[in-house]
Amino acid sequence: MTYKDPNYQKKYNLRYRSNKKYKTGKTAYDMKRLSERKIILVNLLGGKCVCCGVTEWWNLNFDHIIPVSTTKQKRLPATTYYKKLLNGSLSLENLQILCSGCNGSKGNRKKCNLDHSQ
């Protein structure tokens, strides 16, 4: 789309980006802390996928054994969730570690649908 003022898009972007409401606020330091917390939690829960045994921490997800969608539990952002798990205000009992493939195939069912016999 062309505008009458060629600098319109630049001006719009500057206004949009300067609005604090639209900034995520995630710095490199925040992302590093999030990764560190995830590694600690992965190690607390066994360090590998329960289903297939994958051990790369960046490929592992926390999965609710009883899916959140079937309970009235409220979803939390990852940073808040990791903090609450580490300080003990949330229980680790309903969590298991699955790789992204197993977690995607499980969905809100009780077990993974992938064939790991290969």
C-alpha positions in Angstrom: 0.0 0.0 0.0 1.4 3.4 -0.9 1.0 6.5 1.2 0.9 10.1 0.2 3.7 10.8 2.7 6.6 8.5 2.1 7.8 8.8 5.7 4.4 7.9 7.1 5.3 4.2 7.8 8.5 5.3 9.7 6.6 7.8 11.8 3.9 5.2 12.6 6.5 2.6 13.5 8.3 5.1 15.8 5.0 6.0 17.6 4.0 2.3 17.9 7.3 1.1 19.2 7.5 4.0 21.7 4.2 3.0 23.3 5.2 1.0 26.4 2.0 -1.0 26.2 3.2 -2.9 23.2 6.7 -3.7 24.5 7.4 -7.2 25.7 10.0 -6.1 28.3 12.0 -9.3 27.8 15.7 -8.6 27.9 18.5 -11.1 27.2 19.0 -11.3 31.0 15.3 -12.3 31.5 15.6 -15.0 28.8 18.8 -16.3 30.4 17.1 -16.5 33.8 14.1 -18.3 32.3 16.4 -20.8 30.6 18.2 -21.4 33.9 15.0 -22.0 35.8 13.8 -24.4 33.1 17.1 -26.4 33.3 16.7 -26.6 37.1 13.1 -27.9 36.8 14.0 -30.3 34.1 16.7 -31.8 36.3 14.2 -32.0 39.3 11.8 -34.0 37.1 14.4 -36.5 35.8 16.1 -34.7 32.9 14.6 -36.7 30.1 11.4 -37.4 28.2 9.3 -39.9 30.0 8.0 -41.4 26.8 11.0 -41.7 24.5 14.1 -40.6 26.5 15.2 -37.4 24.7 17.6 -35.5 27.0 18.2 -32.1 25.2 16.8 -29.6 27.7 15.8 -27.1 25.0 13.6 -29.8 23.3 11.8 -30.7 26.6 8.4 -29.4 27.7 6.5 -29.6 31.0 3.4 -31.6 30.5 0.4 -31.8 32.8 -0.4 -35.5 33.5 -4.0 -34.5 34.1 -4.5 -31.8 31.4 -5.2 -28.2 32.5 -8.0 -28.1 29.9 -10.0 -30.7 31.8 -9.5 -28.9 35.2 -10.4 -25.4 36.3 -6.8 -24.5 36.8 -5.7 -21.1 35.5 -2.9 -21.0 32.9 0.1 -19.0 33.9 2.9 -17.4 31.9 6.2 -19.4 31.9 8.1 -17.0 34.1 5.5 -17.0 36.8 4.9 -20.8 36.5 8.6 -21.6 36.9 9.0 -19.3 39.9 6.0 -20.8 41.7 7.3 -24.3 41.0 10.7 -23.5 42.3 9.5 -21.8 45.5 7.1 -24.6 46.3 3.8 -22.8 45.9 2.8 -25.1 43.0 3.2 -28.9 43.2 5.4 -30.9 40.8 3.1 -33.9 41.2 0.9 -33.2 38.1 3.9 -32.6 35.9 6.0 -34.8 33.7 8.7 -34.1 31.1 8.0 -34.8 27.4 9.9 -33.8 24.3 8.1 -31.5 22.0 7.1 -34.4 19.6 5.6 -36.5 22.4 3.9 -33.5 24.0 2.3 -32.5 20.7 1.0 -35.9 20.0 -0.4 -36.3 23.5 -2.4 -33.1 23.4 -5.0 -33.3 26.1 -5.1 -37.1 26.1 -3.5 -39.3 28.8 -0.7 -40.8 26.8 1.6 -40.1 23.7 0.4 -41.5 20.4 3.8 -41.8 18.7 5.4 -45.2 18.0 8.8 -45.4 19.7 9.6 -49.0 18.8 11.8 -48.0 15.9 
